[in-house]
C-alpha cells in the first residue's frame, strides 16, 4: 500500500481468520493491531480439530509463510473416515494414502498457536471486548471497548465470529437457529481408558445417522476424541426438558432414551464421556448476506457468512483473510482494497451458503457425504 500516512488497521477477533489476516499484512510491511475479548491466549479451550483444504485454507497459510510449519503439526492420518449405520455396520471406510495432503487435520488450538507465534510481539491486545463501532462511514472509526478505552482506526475488520459486534456497523442481520443442535462430549486418554471407542473412530472420524439423530466422533491430538451428538431439537431442548447443562446424568438418560434403538457400541459414544457435555446449537446467517460497501469496515469468516459446520467455515475464513490482506497490500487506498475484496468474497460466500442453506439438516442424512470434510467447534 502506498498511502501516506499509513492506515490504522484494527482487526477484531484473534481467531484463525483475524490472525491470518494480521500475519499476511505484516509480511507485506503493513501495521495492524488485533483486539480480542479473551484475557489471554490460554483463556479458554479453542475447540476441536479441523481440516485445512488445499484449495482454500492451505492457500492462505502459504501466503502467510506458514504452510510447511502447518504440515509439521498436521495429522494427514486424520483424513481417515468411517461411515456407519445405527446398527454399527461400517458402510464406508476411507484410509488416506501416506502422502495425502488435501485436507489434513489440525487442532484449533495448535493452529491458533502457530499463527500467534508468527506475529510481531504486541500485535494482539487481549481483554478487549468491543462494545460498538462509531464514526462516519468515510472514517475515521472509533472502537469503544467495555473497559472504557477507545481506539481510532481507518479500517475495522470484523473477524469476531457468529455474534459479531463489528457486523452491526454494516448489517442488521443476526444468526438464526437451524433446527439442529450439537451436544459435544469429550473422551480423554482413549488408548487406555476407551480402547473400544478408539478402535471404532480410528485415526480420523466416524459418523452415523438415521435422519433425525446423528453421531460424529473425531480424533484430536493428544489421545483425545470429541463426539458430537446431533439432533433435530429446539434450541432450548435441555432447559425445556427440565434439565441443566450441569446435569450430566439427566442429559445422558435423555440421550439413551432417544438413541435406544442404536447399537450398544455406538451408544457408548454418548454415555462414556469424561466430564460434562457442551451444548452447541447450530446457527446460520440469512442467505444471501450482503451489505452496502463502506470503505472503513469489512467482515470476514463467520462474521460475514456463518454457515453450518460442513467443512467450509475455517477454510473460508482463512481465504477471506488472505484475500483481504493481499488487497490492502496491492491497492493505493483502503477503500479500493475493501471494494476489491468484497467483490470476490461476497459472491463466493453467497454461492457457498446457498449450497449449504438448510444443510444443517443434512448433518442427519443417512448418507452423510459431508462429514468426511467437516470442521468442528
VOGU-3710 file (C-alpha; in Angstrom, 3 decimals, decimal comma):
1> xxxxxxxxxx> 0,000/0,000/0,000  1,303/3,456/-0,929  -0,865/5,822/1,080  0,716/8,326/3,466  0,339/8,258/6,387  -0,080/4,525/6,842  -3,669/3,490/7,550  -4,613/2,362/11,020  -5,996/-1,151/10,674  -7,791/-2,794/13,582
11> xxxxxxxxxx> -8,794/-6,462/13,430  -11,433/-7,548/15,949  -11,031/-11,207/16,888  -7,904/-13,327/17,358  -9,313/-16,462/15,765  -7,747/-18,151/12,748  -9,179/-15,616/10,296  -8,160/-12,495/12,176  -4,673/-13,792/12,932  -4,102/-14,934/9,343
21> xxxxxxxxxx> -5,086/-11,500/8,077  -2,688/-9,849/10,521  0,150/-12,216/9,630  -0,123/-11,610/5,883  -0,415/-7,846/6,404  2,766/-7,852/8,480  4,564/-9,879/5,813  3,767/-7,022/3,428  5,016/-4,376/5,836  1,569/-3,159/6,887
31> xxxxxxxxxx> 0,965/-2,300/10,540  -2,056/-3,935/12,160  -3,470/-4,364/15,640  -5,666/-7,256/16,741  -8,132/-6,894/19,629  -9,645/-9,922/21,369  -12,054/-10,292/24,274  -10,181/-13,239/25,823  -7,972/-12,455/28,792  -5,068/-14,182/27,036
41> xxxxxxxxxx> -4,200/-16,887/24,520  -4,905/-19,677/27,014  -8,109/-18,255/28,490  -10,375/-20,987/27,099  -10,444/-24,201/25,158  -10,144/-23,465/21,448  -12,349/-26,340/20,332  -11,783/-29,492/18,374  -9,959/-30,446/15,231  -10,434/-29,117/11,720
51> xxxxxxxxxx> -9,160/-29,855/8,256  -7,467/-27,263/6,061  -8,085/-27,790/2,370  -5,501/-27,456/-0,360  -7,771/-25,194/-2,421  -8,502/-22,547/0,234  -7,136/-22,818/3,784  -3,725/-24,020/2,664  -3,512/-21,229/0,085  -3,831/-18,721/2,917
61> xxxxxxxxxx> -1,171/-20,443/5,027  1,167/-20,416/2,042  0,725/-16,636/1,713  1,346/-16,415/5,453  4,626/-18,303/5,058  3,393/-20,998/7,437  2,425/-23,901/5,206  5,421/-26,104/5,975  5,068/-25,407/9,698  1,431/-26,407/9,372
71> xxxxxxxxxx> 2,352/-29,720/7,759  4,749/-30,441/10,649  1,830/-30,123/13,079  -0,974/-31,544/10,953  -2,225/-35,105/11,024  -2,677/-36,482/7,486  -3,853/-39,753/9,041  -6,786/-37,741/10,400  -8,305/-37,877/6,910  -9,415/-41,437/7,669
81> xxxxxxxxxx> -13,207/-41,619/7,685  -15,743/-44,290/8,606  -19,456/-44,133/7,935  -21,704/-46,490/9,894  -25,396/-47,199/10,190  -27,181/-47,073/13,583  -26,611/-50,817/13,967  -22,864/-50,163/13,920  -22,216/-51,696/10,492  -19,420/-49,974/8,587
91> xxxxxxxxxx> -20,830/-48,734/5,260  -17,794/-46,801/4,062  -14,160/-46,605/5,127  -11,657/-44,191/3,631  -7,995/-44,697/4,519  -5,777/-41,875/3,230  -2,608/-42,517/1,310  0,582/-41,830/3,309  1,350/-38,735/1,206  -2,240/-37,445/1,019
101> xxxxxxxxxx> -2,208/-33,728/1,845  -5,512/-32,441/0,524  -7,174/-31,830/3,908  -5,052/-32,948/6,871  -6,370/-32,336/10,381  -5,007/-29,945/12,978  -6,328/-28,985/16,403  -7,740/-25,472/16,518  -5,506/-24,641/19,448  -2,403/-25,723/17,542
111> xxxxxxxxxx> -3,375/-23,621/14,529  -4,015/-20,600/16,708  -0,674/-21,008/18,475  1,088/-21,285/15,116  -0,499/-18,047/13,924  0,044/-16,200/17,210  3,702/-17,175/17,271  4,194/-15,751/13,786  3,069/-12,223/14,718  5,229/-9,411/15,991
121> xxxxxxxxxx> 5,166/-9,083/19,785  2,360/-6,833/20,987  0,211/-7,264/17,886  -2,678/-8,798/19,856  -4,317/-6,738/22,587  -6,064/-9,127/24,976  -9,019/-8,484/27,277  -10,558/-6,092/24,767  -14,307/-6,702/24,397  -15,755/-4,445/21,710
131> xxxxxxxxxx> -18,953/-2,629/22,700  -19,636/-0,793/19,439  -18,193/0,994/16,415  -18,943/4,679/15,834  -17,844/7,379/13,436  -18,772/8,299/9,853  -18,694/5,770/7,038  -15,814/7,616/5,402  -13,874/7,413/8,655  -12,122/7,523/10,912
141> xxxxxxxxxx> -13,946/4,935/13,001  -13,892/4,778/16,769  -13,835/1,466/18,586  -15,422/1,542/22,031  -14,408/-1,265/24,370  -16,192/-2,334/27,527  -13,195/-1,396/29,671  -13,753/2,257/28,718  -10,907/2,531/26,221  -11,405/3,839/22,689
151> xxxxxxxxxx> -9,268/3,344/19,598  -9,373/5,175/16,274  -8,996/3,190/13,061  -9,130/3,821/9,324  -10,273/0,245/8,714  -12,097/-2,071/11,107  -12,001/-5,770/10,172  -14,721/-7,817/11,815  -13,233/-11,260/12,429  -15,262/-11,640/15,601
161> xxxxxxxxxx> -17,338/-14,672/14,727  -21,001/-15,656/14,697  -22,211/-12,945/17,072  -20,007/-10,229/15,615  -20,195/-6,770/17,139  -18,496/-5,232/14,106  -21,231/-6,625/11,830  -23,744/-4,247/13,398  -21,866/-1,336/11,799  -22,757/-2,547/8,294
171> xxxxxxxxxx> -25,611/-5,058/8,612  -28,694/-5,644/10,782  -28,547/-9,404/10,128  -28,396/-11,813/13,056  -27,858/-15,581/13,033  -30,917/-17,813/13,139  -31,223/-21,271/14,648  -31,087/-24,012/12,020  -33,193/-26,510/13,961  -30,213/-28,785/14,561
181> xxxxxxxxxx> -28,140/-28,889/17,728  -24,777/-30,425/18,569  -24,002/-31,753/22,030  -20,260/-32,194/22,455  -18,746/-34,957/24,564  -15,049/-35,447/25,350  -13,040/-38,633/25,765  -9,502/-38,485/27,162  -6,604/-40,988/27,159  -8,661/-43,072/24,783
191> xxxxxxxxxx> -5,989/-45,693/24,044  -6,051/-46,926/27,624  -9,365/-45,641/29,022  -11,640/-46,057/25,989  -9,946/-48,615/23,711  -13,194/-49,751/22,069  -14,116/-46,181/21,132  -10,552/-45,547/19,929  -10,814/-48,559/17,639  -14,252/-47,511/16,393
201> xxxxxxxxxx> -13,119/-43,995/15,488  -9,676/-44,886/14,137  -7,224/-42,082/13,356  -9,815/-39,781/11,846  -13,582/-39,721/12,226  -16,629/-41,960/12,357  -20,207/-40,919/11,633  -23,670/-42,441/11,782  -27,179/-41,040/11,339  -30,781/-42,139/10,844
211> xxxxxxxxxx> -32,473/-38,981/9,551  -33,360/-37,450/12,921  -30,339/-38,328/15,033  -26,652/-38,455/14,308  -23,286/-39,074/15,920  -19,948/-37,788/14,726  -16,743/-38,776/16,515  -13,399/-37,292/15,618  -9,932/-37,905/16,954  -7,963/-34,930/18,217
221> xxxxxxxxxx> -4,277/-34,835/19,043  -3,025/-35,920/22,458  -5,079/-39,153/22,526  -8,389/-37,275/22,761  -11,658/-37,878/20,911  -14,572/-35,472/20,639  -18,052/-36,726/19,879  -20,895/-34,587/18,565  -24,404/-35,822/19,346  -26,514/-34,285/16,567
231> xxxxxxxxxx> -30,266/-33,881/16,967  -33,191/-32,105/15,352  -34,472/-30,388/18,519  -35,498/-26,931/19,765  -32,530/-24,757/20,687  -33,595/-24,836/24,360  -34,233/-28,579/24,483  -32,189/-29,057/27,641  -33,913/-26,424/29,793  -37,302/-27,157/28,206
241> xxxxxxxxxx> -36,858/-30,728/29,434  -36,339/-29,535/32,995  -32,567/-30,134/32,886  -29,464/-28,006/33,206  -26,237/-28,412/31,272  -24,536/-29,432/34,516  -26,957/-32,363/34,944  -24,778/-34,823/33,052  -26,648/-37,887/34,318  -30,030/-36,416/33,402
251> xxxxxxxxxx> -28,904/-35,482/29,888  -27,288/-38,889/29,459  -30,529/-40,638/30,399  -32,453/-38,477/27,926  -29,976/-39,322/25,162  -30,057/-43,040/25,929  -33,809/-42,976/25,515  -33,576/-41,014/22,268  -30,933/-43,390/20,870  -32,455/-46,535/22,372
261> xxxxxxxxxx> -32,631/-48,343/19,002  -28,959/-47,767/18,195  -26,240/-50,352/18,734  -24,736/-50,572/22,242  -21,312/-49,802/20,793  -22,482/-46,519/19,286  -24,467/-45,640/22,403  -21,206/-45,687/24,351  -20,245/-42,573/22,385  -22,956/-40,711/24,290
271> xxxxxxxxxx> -22,568/-42,356/27,714  -18,882/-42,989/28,402  -17,686/-39,383/28,055  -15,287/-37,830/30,550  -16,849/-34,767/32,137  -19,920/-32,714/31,222  -21,480/-32,157/27,819  -21,136/-28,891/25,885  -24,271/-27,517/24,202  -23,682/-26,191/20,668
281> xxxxxxxxxx> -26,905/-25,254/18,842  -26,152/-24,564/15,175  -26,917/-21,079/13,850  -26,530/-19,586/10,376  -26,813/-16,134/8,826  -29,538/-15,413/6,252  -28,696/-16,285/2,648  -27,576/-14,186/0,912  -25,927/-11,946/3,495  -24,649/-8,731/1,909
291> xxxxxxxxxx> -24,275/-5,106/2,950  -23,720/-1,697/1,404  -19,992/-1,188/0,832  -18,204/1,145/3,207  -14,504/1,994/2,946  -13,860/1,713/6,668  -15,498/-1,548/7,815  -15,488/-5,055/6,398  -16,076/-8,587/7,623  -14,508/-11,998/7,191
301> xxxxxxxxxx> -15,271/-15,560/8,222  -18,304/-16,317/10,375  -18,950/-12,598/10,913  -19,633/-12,347/7,172  -21,136/-15,746/6,352  -21,933/-18,012/9,287  -22,861/-21,455/7,914  -23,478/-24,954/9,290  -20,259/-26,853/10,142  -19,865/-28,757/6,901
311> xxxxxxxxxx> -16,166/-28,346/6,253  -16,005/-24,803/4,907  -16,078/-22,406/7,870  -12,434/-22,067/8,858  -11,245/-22,635/5,304  -13,352/-19,751/4,001  -12,259/-17,558/6,905  -8,589/-18,138/6,058  -9,201/-17,481/2,359  -11,130/-14,290/3,203
321> xxxxxxxxxx> -8,287/-13,148/5,436  -5,709/-13,861/2,752  -7,590/-12,036/0,009  -8,323/-9,006/2,202  -4,699/-8,703/3,305  -3,414/-9,018/-0,265  -5,944/-6,440/-1,471  -4,710/-3,995/1,177  -1,134/-4,646/0,062  -1,901/-4,113/-3,620
331> xxxxxxxxxx> -4,251/-1,110/-3,698  -3,492/2,531/-3,137  -6,338/3,207/-0,695  -8,164/1,234/1,947  -11,473/1,904/0,225  -10,234/0,450/-3,065  -8,880/-2,596/-1,260  -12,145/-3,233/0,578  -14,180/-2,934/-2,617  -11,873/-5,359/-4,447
341> xxxxxxxxxx> -12,006/-7,850/-1,578  -15,785/-7,754/-1,159  -16,302/-8,011/-4,919  -14,803/-11,511/-4,692  -15,723/-12,563/-1,166  -19,447/-11,744/-1,152  -20,386/-13,711/-4,306  -18,246/-16,639/-3,175  -19,785/-16,769/0,281  -23,304/-16,349/-1,128
351> xxxxxxxxxx> -22,787/-19,203/-3,576  -21,370/-21,457/-0,868  -24,091/-20,511/1,613  -26,805/-21,283/-0,931  -25,295/-24,699/-1,496  -25,319/-25,283/2,245  -28,580/-23,488/3,066  -30,644/-25,958/5,020  -27,671/-28,299/5,087  -27,723/-28,440/8,865
361> xxxxxxxxxx> -30,483/-30,979/8,449  -28,178/-32,776/6,017  -25,978/-33,487/9,014  -28,612/-36,059/9,917  -28,749/-37,689/6,494  -28,205/-41,424/6,421  -25,678/-40,802/3,651  -23,642/-38,125/5,461  -21,406/-37,300/2,487  -20,037/-34,127/4,033
371> xxxxxxx> -18,821/-35,490/7,339  -15,558/-36,536/5,745  -14,740/-32,856/5,328  -16,466/-31,334/8,341  -14,635/-28,883/10,568  -15,985/-28,725/14,085  -16,072/-26,400/17,030
//
